[in-house]
Amino acid sequence: MLNPHYSYVDESIFDDGNITTSFMDCVETFYSGDDDKQDQVVNYEFQKFQKREGAFGKKLARTCQNFDYNPVAWWRMYGVDTPNLQKMAMRILSLTSSSSGCERNWS
């Protein structure tokens, strides 16, 4: 949901109840114990991202539809009006996935 490559291409991602619930769970975990930041992210900052307000609505922001872009750099550039969501998105999108742990178990 926070990767603009997917959310700009298919806005119906915001209507998926499972994804929305998972996003809110993620916000609660990321900002555990800070109700004000949780409220800010879910009720204000995320709305700006979803409605393409401010920098998110710029024509250049749509360059994320290319396959050779970096989502963390995109958030660094366009997420300045949503600092709490920006921090969370950059952290999540910086994570790398690996199947090496699973492969090691099966070897």
Buried (B, 14 or more C-beta within 10 A) or exposed (E): BBBBBBBBEEEEBBEEEEEBEEBBEBBBEBBEEEEEBBBBBBEEBBEBBBEBEBBBEEEEBBBBEEEEEEBBEBBEBBBEBBEBBBBBBBEBBEEEEEEEEEEEEEE
